[in-house]
């Protein structure tokens, strides 16, 4: 069976599964819509959390970034996994014990202020919308190649699928859909990795294959071969290259860590289990499920980079003729994500680090994982499975983000502040209306993303790091931080981060809307905008503590609530509203 037909069958079957689950698990109450009824099994919730957290950035883009950055790309591995540990240990159990539906609701109650709740809603929407842009980029890339449609059309198809199962099922439908999506994406990621590791090193475990010798009998280690290949072409040595300087790598890793811990679409997952103990258990299971992909990613990245170069230049100094380029090259050229320009007119593909002579004028980071099975000439069913896996990763996280946005608008703004007498039926209707609106905005921004998927996601993590994470940490572990301090801290943190990001990337990510261009790029201690969230978090903490020290202490009942949350004893069911 040809690849195109097989891809339609595999992707179509997974979509039918997702939609069927959504219809079966349709939400009929706000509790089912927001927290899946509060009775999800910890193992199931761990699997759903893993799918929610492993987005298009993890599946499609992370290995591509590592492939071209080498050691410098490790900031994504360390940042995202380290952040999940912080979330599981320091935030999730305490927020579950509090028992409310949303992060802004906790912030509003803890800081005894509707103004704090509104600020949290605004921060949540900014972070989530930025994050969902990256997912939409991943959806567009996957559809563009494997369904042979334009990037824009691929995005519209993805929006439609998310609309059906997210709007119908809410958290209940999303939870069970994400379990299916995790199974699809983890098989799609590991099966090709096993095949390619066997091809290159003879070792079926890619984690071990990364440190093994080549299968050609040369006795050369795979990473040594890769270092040799890339340095001969003028690129930085793969195993030691850095992303900027050491300070930038440290700050970037920290920004991703605390940004991960502050992302509301992941935090809300821990409200779906019956007890605090289950929240801790599901966090452990999720980390186990996540580790399968994250320990495989470095091997996928290195092997993809090696295969790419060896395909274009199979023998040192002998580049392939453009007319003889392989089928995968032609397929990705159609998407516009891979481009060749014959600068010297010899009809051969020159690929080097020298911009003047390099004829591979575009190799999008986001194609590496999806193109890898084709480059390695794996069976068509493996290639089709990878397409389904990439879409599963993007759609699972997009659904979680859209639910977080919808619940913030309907539950926190409308029900919590503007119309507190709203009945449950009306709230459920407005939740779905808000989600439809969020899908529309996400799709529009996805048509003009501010960068590759993982880079866009990194911006979202930075915004969460600078605004939501400090408020949650201070809300749980400090009795002294008050309403005025929390509000001032969140505003200061997200403002300075957005100021720095927009100064580099244009106001609202529109390149033409630039300002202060004379300041140059990375003007603050060489820190790039994607990494600036950690600086914003420091500002948030500092402003919150300074303002709190100059104003009255929180009321006694709020201090008692903080003490109660931190005591590791039982909790009731999540509160219905």
Secondary structure as GFF3:
##gff-version 3
##sequence-region A 1 577
A	DSSP	alpha_helix	3	24	.	.	.	ID=ss1
A	DSSP	alpha_helix	30	35	.	.	.	ID=ss2
A	DSSP	three_ten_helix	36	38	.	.	.	ID=ss3
A	DSSP	alpha_helix	42	53	.	.	.	ID=ss4
A	DSSP	alpha_helix	56	56	.	.	.	ID=ss5
A	DSSP	pi_helix	57	61	.	.	.	ID=ss6
A	DSSP	alpha_helix	62	69	.	.	.	ID=ss7
A	DSSP	three_ten_helix	70	73	.	.	.	ID=ss8
A	DSSP	alpha_helix	74	86	.	.	.	ID=ss9
A	DSSP	pi_helix	87	91	.	.	.	ID=ss10
A	DSSP	alpha_helix	92	98	.	.	.	ID=ss11
A	DSSP	alpha_helix	103	110	.	.	.	ID=ss12
A	DSSP	alpha_helix	114	146	.	.	.	ID=ss13
A	DSSP	alpha_helix	151	201	.	.	.	ID=ss14
A	DSSP	alpha_helix	206	209	.	.	.	ID=ss15
A	DSSP	alpha_helix	222	232	.	.	.	ID=ss16
A	DSSP	alpha_helix	246	261	.	.	.	ID=ss17
A	DSSP	alpha_helix	264	267	.	.	.	ID=ss18
A	DSSP	three_ten_helix	268	271	.	.	.	ID=ss19
A	DSSP	alpha_helix	276	312	.	.	.	ID=ss20
A	DSSP	three_ten_helix	322	324	.	.	.	ID=ss21
A	DSSP	alpha_helix	327	335	.	.	.	ID=ss22
A	DSSP	beta_strand	338	339	.	.	.	ID=ss23
A	DSSP	beta_strand	362	363	.	.	.	ID=ss24
A	DSSP	three_ten_helix	365	367	.	.	.	ID=ss25
A	DSSP	alpha_helix	368	375	.	.	.	ID=ss26
A	DSSP	alpha_helix	380	407	.	.	.	ID=ss27
A	DSSP	pi_helix	408	418	.	.	.	ID=ss28
A	DSSP	alpha_helix	424	446	.	.	.	ID=ss29
A	DSSP	alpha_helix	453	464	.	.	.	ID=ss30
A	DSSP	pi_helix	465	469	.	.	.	ID=ss31
A	DSSP	alpha_helix	470	477	.	.	.	ID=ss32
A	DSSP	alpha_helix	483	505	.	.	.	ID=ss33
A	DSSP	three_ten_helix	507	509	.	.	.	ID=ss34
A	DSSP	three_ten_helix	517	519	.	.	.	ID=ss35
A	DSSP	three_ten_helix	529	531	.	.	.	ID=ss36
A	DSSP	alpha_helix	533	550	.	.	.	ID=ss37
A	DSSP	alpha_helix	556	566	.	.	.	ID=ss38
###
